[in-house]
């Protein structure tokens, strides 16, 4: 449900998934920096930031009912898939949970973009 209007109601599930995924990626980013094998996680860490930023931007585009929101969500789904793949290579709990959030967000973004 939109905060002040109803125009974003159709995208609210995707907006929520994007915000949640961005938070998960930033949390995972912080946790990965504290892992003993941080050097092995360089690609994952970079992808986490890229994914979080793309999720934030997609949520913003949907919130303003932008004409390019579907394009952003298509790209967001691709980046979320990539992030899920990177995170799933590491067996710690934070990476596994983040990978799941990324998969969920990618699915919601694909649904939104196909509406």
Secondary structure by P-SEA (a helix, b strand, c coil): ccccccccccaaaaaaaaaaaaaaaaaaaaaaaaccccccaaaaaaaaaaaaaaaaaaaaaaaacccaaaaaaaaaaaaaaaaaaaaaccccaaaaaaaaaaaaaaaaaaaaaac
